[in-house]
Amino acid sequence: MIVVPGTVIGKRGDRLEGAYYFIGDYAVASSVAIKEVRGNKIKITPLSGIYIPNKGDIVIGRIIEVYPNGWQVDINSPYHGFLLIRDAVYEFVDITKTDLNNYYTYGEFIVAKVLNVMKNKIINLTVKEKGLGKISGGLIISINPKKVPRVVGKNSSMVNMIKQISGADVVVGQNGRVWIKADNPETELVVARAIHLIDLASHIKGLTDKIRKFLEKEIKKLPSR
């Protein structure tokens, strides 16, 4: 089944994977994608832009399995990431006595770094650096991974401009997922709309000015402003 951005594909609590974000209790597709239902799992696979991991990439991943020695992570790629306990925590953990769900559990999002890309396409991740780890609150959207450089901008000019005007924190993963966190959900949605505009119109000249004007106009409309 083909879905378009904004299509409701599930609700909070469903076992979801892929290109979606939440509006209230409903999960909606964040890009044109294929919706697949396998048992009790719903997978949303974008039709454009495939992310191939590289060592050193910062990615936004979703925990999809918890193992005795670590976690399997959906990184919006044909290949899943793996976060081993040694790359997730600093203290010693006795895995025979510890439930790893106490650290990260199914459905949670993390900001991680690609530690290694093995020849067999096993992708090792780490969260043991500043700015990495569990995501709390905010909004996560998906864009075409090929458009990530345009969203970031030269010397981070575009993303810094978005942060400055909106007051939101924005983390752009190389895998096409973007984490937006602001003081209120209305601001987060405005920022999400701006980023989707960049994704759709990345070829347009003067895009930075257009996005600046869009943000300034929409942010002023918000009650909190």
Contacts in CASP RR format, 6 or more apart in sequence:
PFRMAT RR
TARGET T0000
AUTHOR 0000-0000-0000
METHOD contacts of the structure
MODEL  1
MIVVPGTVIGKRGDRLEGAYYFIGDYAVASSVAIKEVRGNKIKITPLSGI
YIPNKGDIVIGRIIEVYPNGWQVDINSPYHGFLLIRDAVYEFVDITKTDL
NNYYTYGEFIVAKVLNVMKNKIINLTVKEKGLGKISGGLIISINPKKVPR
VVGKNSSMVNMIKQISGADVVVGQNGRVWIKADNPETELVVARAIHLIDL
ASHIKGLTDKIRKFLEKEIKKLPSR
1 34 0 8 1.000
1 35 0 8 1.000
1 36 0 8 1.000
2 32 0 8 1.000
2 33 0 8 1.000
2 34 0 8 1.000
2 35 0 8 1.000
2 47 0 8 1.000
3 9 0 8 1.000
3 29 0 8 1.000
3 32 0 8 1.000
3 33 0 8 1.000
3 34 0 8 1.000
3 35 0 8 1.000
3 44 0 8 1.000
4 29 0 8 1.000
4 32 0 8 1.000
5 28 0 8 1.000
5 29 0 8 1.000
5 30 0 8 1.000
5 31 0 8 1.000
5 32 0 8 1.000
5 196 0 8 1.000
6 28 0 8 1.000
6 29 0 8 1.000
6 30 0 8 1.000
7 28 0 8 1.000
7 29 0 8 1.000
8 26 0 8 1.000
8 27 0 8 1.000
8 28 0 8 1.000
9 16 0 8 1.000
9 20 0 8 1.000
9 27 0 8 1.000
9 28 0 8 1.000
9 29 0 8 1.000
9 35 0 8 1.000
9 42 0 8 1.000
9 44 0 8 1.000
10 16 0 8 1.000
10 26 0 8 1.000
10 27 0 8 1.000
10 42 0 8 1.000
11 25 0 8 1.000
11 26 0 8 1.000
11 27 0 8 1.000
12 22 0 8 1.000
12 24 0 8 1.000
12 25 0 8 1.000
12 26 0 8 1.000
12 27 0 8 1.000
14 27 0 8 1.000
14 40 0 8 1.000
14 42 0 8 1.000
15 40 0 8 1.000
15 41 0 8 1.000
15 42 0 8 1.000
15 106 0 8 1.000
16 27 0 8 1.000
16 41 0 8 1.000
16 42 0 8 1.000
16 43 0 8 1.000
16 44 0 8 1.000
16 107 0 8 1.000
17 41 0 8 1.000
17 42 0 8 1.000
17 43 0 8 1.000
17 44 0 8 1.000
17 62 0 8 1.000
17 64 0 8 1.000
17 74 0 8 1.000
18 33 0 8 1.000
18 43 0 8 1.000
18 44 0 8 1.000
18 45 0 8 1.000
18 46 0 8 1.000
18 62 0 8 1.000
18 74 0 8 1.000
18 76 0 8 1.000
18 142 0 8 1.000
19 29 0 8 1.000
19 30 0 8 1.000
19 31 0 8 1.000
19 33 0 8 1.000
19 44 0 8 1.000
19 45 0 8 1.000
19 46 0 8 1.000
19 76 0 8 1.000
19 142 0 8 1.000
20 27 0 8 1.000
20 28 0 8 1.000
20 29 0 8 1.000
20 30 0 8 1.000
20 44 0 8 1.000
20 142 0 8 1.000
21 27 0 8 1.000
21 28 0 8 1.000
21 30 0 8 1.000
21 139 0 8 1.000
21 140 0 8 1.000
21 141 0 8 1.000
21 142 0 8 1.000
21 192 0 8 1.000
22 28 0 8 1.000
22 139 0 8 1.000
23 189 0 8 1.000
29 35 0 8 1.000
29 44 0 8 1.000
30 141 0 8 1.000
30 142 0 8 1.000
30 143 0 8 1.000
30 196 0 8 1.000
31 46 0 8 1.000
31 47 0 8 1.000
31 48 0 8 1.000
31 142 0 8 1.000
31 143 0 8 1.000
31 144 0 8 1.000
32 46 0 8 1.000
32 47 0 8 1.000
32 48 0 8 1.000
33 44 0 8 1.000
33 45 0 8 1.000
33 46 0 8 1.000
33 47 0 8 1.000
34 44 0 8 1.000
34 45 0 8 1.000
34 47 0 8 1.000
35 42 0 8 1.000
35 43 0 8 1.000
35 44 0 8 1.000
36 42 0 8 1.000
36 43 0 8 1.000
36 44 0 8 1.000
36 45 0 8 1.000
37 43 0 8 1.000
46 76 0 8 1.000
46 142 0 8 1.000
46 144 0 8 1.000
48 144 0 8 1.000
48 146 0 8 1.000
49 144 0 8 1.000
49 145 0 8 1.000
49 146 0 8 1.000
50 77 0 8 1.000
50 78 0 8 1.000
50 145 0 8 1.000
51 59 0 8 1.000
51 75 0 8 1.000
51 76 0 8 1.000
51 77 0 8 1.000
51 145 0 8 1.000
51 174 0 8 1.000
51 175 0 8 1.000
51 176 0 8 1.000
52 77 0 8 1.000
52 78 0 8 1.000
53 59 0 8 1.000
53 75 0 8 1.000
53 77 0 8 1.000
53 79 0 8 1.000
53 81 0 8 1.000
53 114 0 8 1.000
53 117 0 8 1.000
53 123 0 8 1.000
53 175 0 8 1.000
54 114 0 8 1.000
54 117 0 8 1.000
54 174 0 8 1.000
55 114 0 8 1.000
55 115 0 8 1.000
55 116 0 8 1.000
55 117 0 8 1.000
56 113 0 8 1.000
56 114 0 8 1.000
56 115 0 8 1.000
57 113 0 8 1.000
57 114 0 8 1.000
57 173 0 8 1.000
57 174 0 8 1.000
57 175 0 8 1.000
58 111 0 8 1.000
58 112 0 8 1.000
58 113 0 8 1.000
58 114 0 8 1.000
58 132 0 8 1.000
58 171 0 8 1.000
58 173 0 8 1.000
58 174 0 8 1.000
59 75 0 8 1.000
59 76 0 8 1.000
59 111 0 8 1.000
59 112 0 8 1.000
59 113 0 8 1.000
59 114 0 8 1.000
59 125 0 8 1.000
59 173 0 8 1.000
59 174 0 8 1.000
59 175 0 8 1.000
59 177 0 8 1.000
60 75 0 8 1.000
60 76 0 8 1.000
60 109 0 8 1.000
60 110 0 8 1.000
60 111 0 8 1.000
60 112 0 8 1.000
60 135 0 8 1.000
60 140 0 8 1.000
60 171 0 8 1.000
60 173 0 8 1.000
60 175 0 8 1.000
60 176 0 8 1.000
60 177 0 8 1.000
60 178 0 8 1.000
60 179 0 8 1.000
61 73 0 8 1.000
61 74 0 8 1.000
61 75 0 8 1.000
61 76 0 8 1.000
61 109 0 8 1.000
61 110 0 8 1.000
61 111 0 8 1.000
61 112 0 8 1.000
61 175 0 8 1.000
61 177 0 8 1.000
62 73 0 8 1.000
62 74 0 8 1.000
62 107 0 8 1.000
62 108 0 8 1.000
62 109 0 8 1.000
62 110 0 8 1.000
63 71 0 8 1.000
63 72 0 8 1.000
63 73 0 8 1.000
63 74 0 8 1.000
63 104 0 8 1.000
63 105 0 8 1.000
63 106 0 8 1.000
63 107 0 8 1.000
63 108 0 8 1.000
63 109 0 8 1.000
63 110 0 8 1.000
64 72 0 8 1.000
64 73 0 8 1.000
64 74 0 8 1.000
64 80 0 8 1.000
64 106 0 8 1.000
64 107 0 8 1.000
65 71 0 8 1.000
65 72 0 8 1.000
65 106 0 8 1.000
66 72 0 8 1.000
66 100 0 8 1.000
66 101 0 8 1.000
66 104 0 8 1.000
66 105 0 8 1.000
66 106 0 8 1.000
67 100 0 8 1.000
68 95 0 8 1.000
68 100 0 8 1.000
69 84 0 8 1.000
69 85 0 8 1.000
69 95 0 8 1.000
70 82 0 8 1.000
70 83 0 8 1.000
70 84 0 8 1.000
70 85 0 8 1.000
70 88 0 8 1.000
70 100 0 8 1.000
71 82 0 8 1.000
71 83 0 8 1.000
71 88 0 8 1.000
71 100 0 8 1.000
71 104 0 8 1.000
72 80 0 8 1.000
72 81 0 8 1.000
72 82 0 8 1.000
73 80 0 8 1.000
73 81 0 8 1.000
73 82 0 8 1.000
73 83 0 8 1.000
73 110 0 8 1.000
73 112 0 8 1.000
73 125 0 8 1.000
74 80 0 8 1.000
74 81 0 8 1.000
75 81 0 8 1.000
75 112 0 8 1.000
75 123 0 8 1.000
75 125 0 8 1.000
75 175 0 8 1.000
76 142 0 8 1.000
76 145 0 8 1.000
76 175 0 8 1.000
76 176 0 8 1.000
76 177 0 8 1.000
77 123 0 8 1.000
77 175 0 8 1.000
79 121 0 8 1.000
79 122 0 8 1.000
79 123 0 8 1.000
80 123 0 8 1.000
81 122 0 8 1.000
81 123 0 8 1.000
81 124 0 8 1.000
81 125 0 8 1.000
82 122 0 8 1.000
82 123 0 8 1.000
82 124 0 8 1.000
82 125 0 8 1.000
83 104 0 8 1.000
83 110 0 8 1.000
83 112 0 8 1.000
83 124 0 8 1.000
83 125 0 8 1.000
83 126 0 8 1.000
83 127 0 8 1.000
84 124 0 8 1.000
85 93 0 8 1.000
85 95 0 8 1.000
85 100 0 8 1.000
85 103 0 8 1.000
87 115 0 8 1.000
87 124 0 8 1.000
87 125 0 8 1.000
87 126 0 8 1.000
87 127 0 8 1.000
87 128 0 8 1.000
88 103 0 8 1.000
88 104 0 8 1.000
88 126 0 8 1.000
88 127 0 8 1.000
88 128 0 8 1.000
89 103 0 8 1.000
89 128 0 8 1.000
90 128 0 8 1.000
93 100 0 8 1.000
104 110 0 8 1.000
104 134 0 8 1.000
108 134 0 8 1.000
108 135 0 8 1.000
109 134 0 8 1.000
109 135 0 8 1.000
109 140 0 8 1.000
109 179 0 8 1.000
110 127 0 8 1.000
110 132 0 8 1.000
110 133 0 8 1.000
110 134 0 8 1.000
110 135 0 8 1.000
111 127 0 8 1.000
111 131 0 8 1.000
111 132 0 8 1.000
111 133 0 8 1.000
111 135 0 8 1.000
111 171 0 8 1.000
111 173 0 8 1.000
111 179 0 8 1.000
112 125 0 8 1.000
112 126 0 8 1.000
112 127 0 8 1.000
112 132 0 8 1.000
112 133 0 8 1.000
113 125 0 8 1.000
113 126 0 8 1.000
113 127 0 8 1.000
113 129 0 8 1.000
113 132 0 8 1.000
114 123 0 8 1.000
114 124 0 8 1.000
114 125 0 8 1.000
115 124 0 8 1.000
115 125 0 8 1.000
115 126 0 8 1.000
116 123 0 8 1.000
116 124 0 8 1.000
117 123 0 8 1.000
117 124 0 8 1.000
118 124 0 8 1.000
126 132 0 8 1.000
127 133 0 8 1.000
127 134 0 8 1.000
135 179 0 8 1.000
137 181 0 8 1.000
138 179 0 8 1.000
138 180 0 8 1.000
138 181 0 8 1.000
138 182 0 8 1.000
138 185 0 8 1.000
138 188 0 8 1.000
139 179 0 8 1.000
139 180 0 8 1.000
139 181 0 8 1.000
139 185 0 8 1.000
139 188 0 8 1.000
139 189 0 8 1.000
139 191 0 8 1.000
139 192 0 8 1.000
140 177 0 8 1.000
140 178 0 8 1.000
140 179 0 8 1.000
140 180 0 8 1.000
141 177 0 8 1.000
141 178 0 8 1.000
141 180 0 8 1.000
141 192 0 8 1.000
141 195 0 8 1.000
141 196 0 8 1.000
142 176 0 8 1.000
142 177 0 8 1.000
142 178 0 8 1.000
143 151 0 8 1.000
143 176 0 8 1.000
143 177 0 8 1.000
143 178 0 8 1.000
143 195 0 8 1.000
143 196 0 8 1.000
143 198 0 8 1.000
143 199 0 8 1.000
144 176 0 8 1.000
144 199 0 8 1.000
145 174 0 8 1.000
145 175 0 8 1.000
145 176 0 8 1.000
147 176 0 8 1.000
147 198 0 8 1.000
147 199 0 8 1.000
147 202 0 8 1.000
148 172 0 8 1.000
148 173 0 8 1.000
148 174 0 8 1.000
148 176 0 8 1.000
150 158 0 8 1.000
150 198 0 8 1.000
150 199 0 8 1.000
150 202 0 8 1.000
150 207 0 8 1.000
151 158 0 8 1.000
151 159 0 8 1.000
151 172 0 8 1.000
151 178 0 8 1.000
151 195 0 8 1.000
151 198 0 8 1.000
151 199 0 8 1.000
152 158 0 8 1.000
152 159 0 8 1.000
152 172 0 8 1.000
153 159 0 8 1.000
157 208 0 8 1.000
158 198 0 8 1.000
158 208 0 8 1.000
158 211 0 8 1.000
159 170 0 8 1.000
159 172 0 8 1.000
161 208 0 8 1.000
161 211 0 8 1.000
161 212 0 8 1.000
162 168 0 8 1.000
162 170 0 8 1.000
162 191 0 8 1.000
162 194 0 8 1.000
162 195 0 8 1.000
162 211 0 8 1.000
162 215 0 8 1.000
163 169 0 8 1.000
163 170 0 8 1.000
165 212 0 8 1.000
165 215 0 8 1.000
165 216 0 8 1.000
165 219 0 8 1.000
166 182 0 8 1.000
166 187 0 8 1.000
166 190 0 8 1.000
166 191 0 8 1.000
166 194 0 8 1.000
166 215 0 8 1.000
166 219 0 8 1.000
167 182 0 8 1.000
167 183 0 8 1.000
167 187 0 8 1.000
168 180 0 8 1.000
168 181 0 8 1.000
168 182 0 8 1.000
168 187 0 8 1.000
168 188 0 8 1.000
168 191 0 8 1.000
169 179 0 8 1.000
169 180 0 8 1.000
169 181 0 8 1.000
169 182 0 8 1.000
170 178 0 8 1.000
170 179 0 8 1.000
170 180 0 8 1.000
170 181 0 8 1.000
170 191 0 8 1.000
170 195 0 8 1.000
171 178 0 8 1.000
171 179 0 8 1.000
172 178 0 8 1.000
178 192 0 8 1.000
178 195 0 8 1.000
180 188 0 8 1.000
180 191 0 8 1.000
180 192 0 8 1.000
180 195 0 8 1.000
181 188 0 8 1.000
182 188 0 8 1.000
182 191 0 8 1.000
183 224 0 8 1.000
184 222 0 8 1.000
184 224 0 8 1.000
186 222 0 8 1.000
186 223 0 8 1.000
186 224 0 8 1.000
187 219 0 8 1.000
187 222 0 8 1.000
187 224 0 8 1.000
190 215 0 8 1.000
190 218 0 8 1.000
190 219 0 8 1.000
190 222 0 8 1.000
191 215 0 8 1.000
193 214 0 8 1.000
193 218 0 8 1.000
194 211 0 8 1.000
194 214 0 8 1.000
194 215 0 8 1.000
194 218 0 8 1.000
197 210 0 8 1.000
197 211 0 8 1.000
197 214 0 8 1.000
198 207 0 8 1.000
198 211 0 8 1.000
201 207 0 8 1.000
201 210 0 8 1.000
204 210 0 8 1.000
219 225 0 8 1.000
END
